Amino acid sequence: MIYLAIILGCILGAILGMGAPIISYTYSTYLAIAVIAALDSVFGGISSVLKKNFDLKIFLSGFFVNGILSILLTVLGQKLNVDIYLATIFVFVSRMFNNLTIIRRYYVEKWSEKLEKLKQIKTETEQENKQ
């Protein structure tokens, strides 16, 4: 069920993205920061679901607070003529990679267990056929 929701969300996002207006260069930095903050929250949510400690309130508050804080840091950086948003990008991207590592390890372990069970069943079947 969750996979269906993810696929439908991706399709809907692609369709809406095709019809969306082109963002001007002035606001592209803000949009990039907001997207990276949102992706960080999404990967963190998926990671917490796999760890079985997901909380919707924490996910939603992190989603919006991270987005707002990153945009405010970008605004402050532009006012001070300092690229603070680069630090924000570094932090969010490193967290995304950490969460992606957790997700990858979960599925690799799950697939390895499944393969091991299949091998075990195969050897048991072969031993029964020999007898």
QUIBEL-V448230 format. One record per pair of residues at least 12 apart in sequence whose C-alpha atoms are under 6 Angstrom apart, sorted by the first residue. I is the first residue (numbers start at 1). J is the second residue. If there is no record, write none. Layout:
BEGIN
I & J
I & J
END
This chain:
BEGIN
30 & 71
34 & 67
37 & 66
37 & 67
38 & 63
40 & 92
40 & 96
41 & 63
43 & 99
44 & 99
47 & 99
47 & 103
END
